[in-house]
Amino acid sequence: MAGHSKFKNIMHRKGAQDAKRAKIFTRLGKELSVAVKAGTDPTGNPRLRAAIAACKAANMPKENISKVLKKAEEGSGSNYDEIRYEGFGPGGTAIIIETLTDNRNRTASEIRSAFNKFNGSLGENGSVSYLFDNLGLILFSSKVCDSNTILEVGIELGVLDVSSSDEYHEIYCNKDDFAEIRESLVLKFNDPIEANVIWKAKLNIALSEETKISSYKFLSYLDELEDIQNVFYNFEISDEDIMKFQV
C-alpha cells in the first residue's frame, strides 16, 4: 500500500485524542449507543462487538460501557443520527466527515461554519466521495506476527490489501466483508488496535506549505466539534509537519 499511512492520512485525530480521554470516551460512547440498536447481545451483533473492543482498546472503564448498554436495554439511551458531510477544504482538498448527532441543525450549522472559516465549501453527498474507496480497515500491532504470516492470512481470507510496517499491519477489505473478516482475524490474533469502515483516498494530492498549515488548522478545528466522529481526506500531513505546526 505505497504512500498510505492510517495515522498520517486517514484519521488526523489520533495523536490529539491520546491527550483528550474524555473526548475519546464520548465518541466511543456514541458509537456504542448506535451499535446497540441492532441488539444488546454482542454475540449476534458484530458492530457492537467491534464497538466494545474499541472501548476496551482505549481503556474505557467497564462501568462506562455497562452504563450505555444498560440504558439501551431499558430503552432510555440517547438517539443519534448518522450523517455524512462532504466538501472541499483549503486548497480544494476533498473532505469527508462522519457524525453522530442528536441535533441535525446544530451539526449542519457548525460544519458549514467550519468550512467557511477556512475558505472551504460544504458540498452535497457525492461531491467528493467518488475520490475515495469505502473500505474496511483492520489495524494490528506488528508484534502479533511477521509480515509474511499476516499476508498469508489475508490472502486466505480474501482481503483486498495488506500493508506492513515496523509498527503496524493494515488489512483492507470490502465493506460488505468487514464484519466477517474482522471476526476471523480476532480468532487468530485477538482484538485489533482499531477496526473501522473508512473512506480511503484513491489518490493523495500534494499541498503547498501554506495549504498544509491551513489544512492542519482546519482539521484541528473540526476535532473540537462535539458531533464529529471521523474525518477523512485526500492528502498527507507528516509527523514532522504536525510537530512543526504545534510549536
C-alpha positions as CSV (number, residue, x, y, z in Angstrom):
1,M,0.0,0.0,0.0
2,A,2.5,2.6,-1.2
3,G,2.1,6.1,0.1
4,H,-0.5,5.3,2.6
5,S,-0.4,5.6,6.4
6,K,-3.5,5.2,8.6
7,F,-2.3,7.7,11.1
8,K,-0.9,10.3,8.7
9,N,-3.7,10.1,6.1
10,I,-6.9,8.7,7.4
11,M,-7.6,9.9,10.9
12,H,-5.9,13.1,11.9
13,R,-7.4,13.0,15.3
14,K,-5.4,10.0,16.7
15,G,-2.4,11.9,18.2
16,A,-4.5,14.7,19.6
17,Q,-7.1,12.2,21.1
18,D,-4.5,10.5,23.2
19,A,-4.4,13.6,25.4
20,K,-8.2,14.0,25.4
21,R,-9.5,10.9,27.1
22,A,-12.9,12.4,27.9
23,K,-13.5,13.3,24.3
24,I,-12.4,9.8,23.2
25,F,-14.9,8.2,25.6
26,T,-17.7,10.5,24.5
27,R,-17.2,9.5,20.8
28,L,-16.8,5.8,21.7
29,G,-19.9,6.0,23.9
30,K,-21.9,7.4,20.9
31,E,-20.8,4.6,18.7
32,L,-21.9,2.1,21.4
33,S,-25.3,3.8,21.6
34,V,-25.8,3.4,17.9
35,A,-24.3,-0.1,17.6
36,V,-26.5,-1.4,20.4
37,K,-29.7,-0.6,18.4
38,A,-29.1,-3.7,16.4
39,G,-29.2,-5.8,19.6
40,T,-27.8,-5.8,23.1
41,D,-26.1,-9.2,22.8
42,P,-22.6,-8.8,21.3
43,T,-22.6,-12.4,20.1
44,G,-25.2,-11.6,17.4
45,N,-24.2,-8.0,16.8
46,P,-20.8,-7.6,15.0
47,R,-20.9,-3.8,15.2
48,L,-21.5,-3.9,18.9
49,R,-18.6,-6.4,19.4
50,A,-16.4,-4.0,17.4
51,A,-17.5,-1.0,19.5
52,I,-16.9,-2.8,22.8
53,A,-13.5,-3.9,21.6
54,A,-12.7,-0.3,20.6
55,C,-13.8,0.9,24.1
56,K,-11.5,-1.6,25.7
57,A,-8.6,-0.7,23.5
58,A,-9.0,2.9,24.6
59,N,-9.1,1.7,28.3
60,M,-12.6,3.0,28.8
61,P,-13.8,2.0,32.3
62,K,-16.1,-1.1,32.3
63,E,-18.7,0.9,34.2
64,N,-18.9,3.4,31.3
65,I,-19.6,0.6,28.8
66,S,-22.1,-1.1,31.1
67,K,-24.0,2.2,31.6
68,V,-24.5,2.7,27.9
69,L,-25.6,-1.0,27.4
70,K,-28.0,-0.8,30.4
71,K,-29.6,2.4,29.1
72,A,-30.2,0.7,25.7
73,E,-31.7,-2.4,27.4
74,E,-34.1,-0.1,29.3
75,G,-34.9,1.9,26.2
76,S,-33.6,5.1,27.7
77,G,-30.4,5.5,25.7
78,S,-29.7,8.5,23.6
79,N,-30.8,8.5,19.9
80,Y,-28.1,9.6,17.4
81,D,-28.4,10.1,13.7
82,E,-25.5,9.1,11.5
83,I,-24.9,11.8,8.9
84,R,-22.1,12.2,6.4
85,Y,-20.9,15.5,5.1
86,E,-18.7,16.1,2.1
87,G,-16.9,19.2,0.9
88,F,-13.8,21.0,-0.2
89,G,-11.2,22.2,2.4
90,P,-8.3,24.6,2.0
91,G,-6.7,24.5,-1.4
92,G,-9.5,22.4,-2.9
93,T,-8.8,19.3,-0.7
94,A,-11.5,16.7,-0.5
95,I,-13.0,16.2,2.9
96,I,-15.5,13.6,4.2
97,I,-16.9,14.0,7.7
98,E,-18.9,11.3,9.6
99,T,-21.0,12.5,12.5
100,L,-23.3,11.1,15.2
101,T,-25.7,13.7,16.4
102,D,-28.9,14.3,18.4
103,N,-29.4,17.7,16.8
104,R,-29.1,17.8,13.0
105,N,-29.5,21.6,12.7
106,R,-26.7,22.2,15.2
107,T,-24.3,19.8,13.5
108,A,-25.0,21.2,10.0
109,S,-24.6,24.7,11.2
110,E,-21.3,24.0,12.9
111,I,-19.8,22.1,10.0
112,R,-20.9,24.7,7.4
113,S,-19.3,27.4,9.6
114,A,-16.1,25.4,9.8
115,F,-15.8,25.1,6.1
116,N,-16.5,28.8,5.6
117,K,-14.0,29.8,8.3
118,F,-11.2,28.0,6.5
119,N,-12.1,29.1,2.9
120,G,-13.6,25.8,2.1
121,S,-17.1,24.9,0.8
122,L,-19.6,22.3,2.0
123,G,-20.9,20.2,-0.8
124,E,-23.7,17.7,-1.4
125,N,-23.2,14.0,-0.7
126,G,-21.3,12.5,-3.6
127,S,-19.4,15.7,-4.3
128,V,-16.1,14.2,-3.2
129,S,-16.8,10.6,-2.1
130,Y,-16.1,9.4,-5.7
131,L,-12.5,10.3,-4.9
132,F,-12.4,7.7,-2.1
133,D,-13.0,4.0,-1.7
134,N,-15.3,2.9,1.2
135,L,-13.4,0.0,2.7
136,G,-13.0,-2.0,5.9
137,L,-9.7,-1.3,7.7
138,I,-8.4,-3.6,10.4
139,L,-5.2,-2.5,12.2
140,F,-2.9,-4.8,14.3
141,S,0.4,-4.2,16.0
142,S,3.3,-5.7,14.1
143,K,4.1,-7.7,17.2
144,V,1.2,-10.1,16.6
145,C,3.0,-11.8,13.8
146,D,5.5,-11.2,11.0
147,S,4.6,-9.6,7.6
148,N,4.6,-12.9,5.7
149,T,2.2,-14.5,8.2
150,I,-0.3,-11.6,8.0
151,L,-0.1,-11.6,4.2
152,E,-0.8,-15.3,4.0
153,V,-3.8,-15.0,6.4
154,G,-5.0,-12.0,4.3
155,I,-4.8,-14.0,1.1
156,E,-6.7,-16.9,2.7
157,L,-9.5,-14.6,3.9
158,G,-9.7,-12.8,0.5
159,V,-8.8,-9.3,1.7
160,L,-8.0,-6.5,-0.8
161,D,-4.7,-5.5,0.5
162,V,-2.2,-5.9,3.4
163,S,0.4,-3.4,4.3
164,S,3.0,-3.9,7.0
165,S,5.5,-1.5,8.7
166,D,7.7,-1.7,11.7
167,E,4.8,-0.8,13.9
168,Y,1.5,-1.9,12.2
169,H,-0.2,-4.4,9.9
170,E,-3.0,-2.7,7.9
171,I,-5.6,-5.0,6.4
172,Y,-8.1,-3.6,3.8
173,C,-11.2,-5.5,2.8
174,N,-14.6,-4.9,1.0
175,K,-17.0,-3.1,3.3
176,D,-19.5,-5.9,3.0
177,D,-17.0,-8.4,4.2
178,F,-15.6,-6.3,7.0
179,A,-17.5,-7.9,10.0
180,E,-16.8,-11.5,8.9
181,I,-13.1,-10.8,8.2
182,R,-12.7,-8.9,11.4
183,E,-14.1,-11.8,13.4
184,S,-11.8,-14.3,11.6
185,L,-8.7,-12.1,12.4
186,V,-9.8,-11.7,16.0
187,L,-9.9,-15.5,16.3
188,K,-6.3,-15.7,15.1
189,F,-4.7,-12.6,16.7
190,N,-7.2,-11.3,19.4
191,D,-8.7,-7.8,19.2
192,P,-7.1,-5.4,16.7
193,I,-5.9,-1.9,17.7
194,E,-8.6,-0.5,15.5
195,A,-11.2,-1.8,13.1
196,N,-13.5,0.6,11.1
197,V,-15.1,1.1,7.8
198,I,-13.2,4.0,6.4
199,W,-13.0,6.3,3.3
200,K,-9.6,5.8,1.8
201,A,-8.5,8.4,-0.8
202,K,-7.8,6.9,-4.2
203,L,-5.0,9.4,-4.8
204,N,-3.4,11.9,-2.4
205,I,-2.7,15.4,-3.7
206,A,0.4,17.4,-2.9
207,L,-0.1,20.5,-0.8
208,S,1.8,23.8,-0.6
209,E,3.3,24.8,2.7
210,E,0.6,27.4,3.2
211,T,-2.2,24.9,2.4
212,K,-0.7,22.3,4.8
213,I,-0.8,24.8,7.6
214,S,-4.4,25.8,6.7
215,S,-5.4,22.2,6.4
216,Y,-3.9,21.3,9.8
217,K,-5.7,24.2,11.5
218,F,-9.0,23.1,9.8
219,L,-8.6,19.5,10.9
220,S,-7.8,20.7,14.5
221,Y,-10.9,22.9,14.5
222,L,-13.1,20.0,13.3
223,D,-11.6,17.9,16.1
224,E,-13.1,20.2,18.7
225,L,-16.7,19.8,17.3
226,E,-18.7,17.5,19.5
227,D,-20.7,15.6,16.9
228,I,-17.8,14.6,14.6
229,Q,-16.7,11.0,14.8
230,N,-14.3,10.7,11.9
231,V,-12.6,12.9,9.3
232,F,-11.1,11.5,6.0
233,Y,-9.2,13.5,3.4
234,N,-7.0,13.1,0.3
235,F,-3.7,14.5,1.4
236,E,-0.9,13.7,3.9
237,I,0.4,15.7,6.8
238,S,3.6,14.2,8.1
239,D,4.5,13.7,11.7
240,E,7.3,16.3,11.2
241,D,4.7,18.8,9.9
242,I,2.4,18.2,12.8
243,M,5.3,18.8,15.3
244,K,6.2,22.0,13.5
245,F,2.7,23.3,13.4
246,Q,2.1,22.6,17.0
247,V,5.0,24.7,18.1
